Amino acid sequence: MKRILIILFLFPACLIAQDTTSAFSFGFLFSNDICSRISKAEGSTADLKQRFDSLEDVSYGYTAGIILSRSFNRNLSLHSGLNYSDRGYSIDTLSEVDLTNVKFHYRYLEVPLRVVYVFSAQKKIRPFVSLGLNFGYLLQAKTKYNQIGQATEPSFNNSDELIRFNLGVSASVGIEKSINTKYKFGVEILVRQSLLSISNSPLQRMLNSAGVCISFARKF
């Protein structure tokens, strides 16, 4: 597992070293995300799934990181980088234990790998679509909550109970605009879905998110 993670996090550097004659870009991105999860259960845990599906709701998170990209031609490019992502879900009320506003945060370090296709490549404003994979490593899992009758918001960490490595898919549609010959600005609707559960429990949860992602990059 450690070898896999080392390879994944060194991939962006390998991408740059492949061909110095290619068109490369470096930049930054930020996304405000609406986060949730899909659940899966079989057999005797099906009733448990229905109960938690009725309790668990969306929450809000974000993604921030750096972009490294290589253009193969005017239309096709490969994007990677390194992102910090905060995703999760929430429960409004757990009346049995007098808790409200329960928020589950899962903070990942991620290496995305996306193929981006740009339409109308010679224009200043260009629509594009992308498909890709996300390789993630769980840094921290934190649960925040309010207890009925108390003003404070306690929290606790539960990272040790969860699967550290995650794999997901992504898709997006957006536009990019050239500011000049070196700099470009992009806006896209980015959707991500984990393929692996966050834990080995009988009730599996696969995290997902959708958000407006803003990026700024410089060509080299």
N, C-alpha and C positions, 0 to 999 in steps of 0.2 A: 504493500500500500504506500509506504514512504517513497519508494522509487517512482511509482505512478504520479504522486503529487509533485515530486521534484521535476519530472518531465513536463507536466502540465504547466507549472509556473515558470519554467524556463522557455516554454514555447515561443512567447513573444520575442525574446531575444534571438532565438533561432530564425524566426521569420525575417527579422531585419538582416541577418547575416547571409541570407541565401543569395541575394543578387543585388549588388550595389547600383546596377544600371537601371533598375526598375523604379517606378514612381512610388514613393513612400509618403505616408502622412503620420503625424503624431498630434494627438489632441486630448481633450477632456470631455467628459459627459456627465450629465446629472439628470435623474428621472424621479419624479414624484409618482408613487405607485399606489394603486388600490390592490390590496393583497387578500388572498383567501386560500382555500385548499379544497381538494377533492378527496373523498374518503372511500375506503374499500374494506369490506369485511365479508366473511363467509360463515355459513353454518350458524352456530349458536351466538355469534357476535353480531348477527344482522340486526337484532333489536337494539343493541348498543349503538350501532351506526345510525339508525333512525333517530334515536334520542339525541345524539350529539349533532347530527345534521340540523335538528330543529333548534339547538342552542347556539352553535357556532356561527359567527357572522364575519363580514369583511373587517379589515383593519387597514391602517395607512402606513406605508413605509417609503423607502427611497433607495436609490442606487447611485453611487458616485464612483468615478474611476478614470482611467486613462485609456486612450485608443491608439492602437498601432495597426496600420493598414498598408496593404500592398496592392496596387492597381496592375492588372494584367493587360487591360486595354481600356478604351474610353468607357466601356459599359460595365465591366466585371472587375470586382475587387474582393480581397479576402481581409476580414477585420478580426483582430484579436485585441488583447489588452489585459488589464487587471482591475477588477471592480470590488468594491465593498458594498454589500447589499443587506438591507434590513427588511425582512418579510415576516409574515405570520397571519394570525387571525385573532378574533376576539369573542368573548361571551358577555352579553349584557348583564345577566343576573344569574347567580347560582344561589337560589333561595335556601337550599338545604344547609349551606354553610355560611350564610349571611354575607356573600361576596357580590360585588357589583363591578362593572367595568373591568373585567378580566382581559388582559392583553398578553398574547403570546408572541414574543419576538425571537426570530432566528436570524443570527447575523453571520453571513457567509463572506469568505474571500473567494472570488470567482474568476475563472479564465473563460471568457466567451470565445467562440470560434464561429464566425458568420460569413456566409457568402452573400454579397450585396450586388444587385443588378440595377444599374441606373438607366433610365429612359431619357431620350432627348439629350444625349451627353454633351452636345456642343452649345446648349443654351445656358444662361446664367442661373436659372431656376430649374431644377431637374427633379422629377419624381423618382422614387426608388422603392424596391422591395428587398427583403432579406429573409433568409432562413439560416438557422444555426443550432449549435449545441452550447450548453453551459456546463463547465466542470467546476464544482464547488466544494469548499472545505468549511465545515461549521466551526466558527471561532467561539461563539457564545450563544446560549439559549437562555432567555430571561423571561420570567412571568411577572407581570405587574398587576395589582388589583387594589380595589378599595373595599374596606370592610364596613358594613353598615354601622353607622354611628361613630365612625372615626374619620378625621380629616386628612390623615396621612395616606400616602400611597406606597405600601411596602412592596418589595420585590424579592425574588429568589432565583438562583441559577439552577438549571437542571440539565446542563450540557452532558454530564456523564452518562445519562440514560439514553442518549440519542446516537444515531449513526452519523459519523463525521463526514463521510464522503457523499456527494450528491451529483446526480447527472440529470440534465434537463434539456428541453428543446425551446427554441425561440422563433418568433416570426414578427416582422414589422412592415409597415408601410409609411412612407414619409416623403419629405422634400429636402433638398440641399441647395444652397445658394452660394455662388462664388462671390467673395468680397473683392478679391483681386486675383492675380495669378498665383498667389501663394496661400491665401487663407480662404476657408469655407466654413459655412454655418449650416447646421442641420436640425430639423425637427421631425420626430417620428412617433407613431404610436407603436409601442413595443410590448408584446405579450410573451410571457415566459411560463412554462409548465414543467415542474419536476417530474421525472419518471420514477424516482425512487422514494420510498416512504422515509419520513424523518426518524422512525423508530422501528423496532422489531415487534411491537405490540400487536395483538390480534386485530385491533382497529388501526388500519394504515391510513396515514395522511400524506398526500403529495401536495406541496405548496405551489401556488401560482400567483402571478401578478400581472397587472396591465397598467401602463402609465405613459405619460408624454415625456419623451426623452429629448433633451436638448444637447447638442454637441458642437464643439468648436475645434477645428483642426488646421494644421499648417502642413503644406506639401514640401517635400525635400527632393 
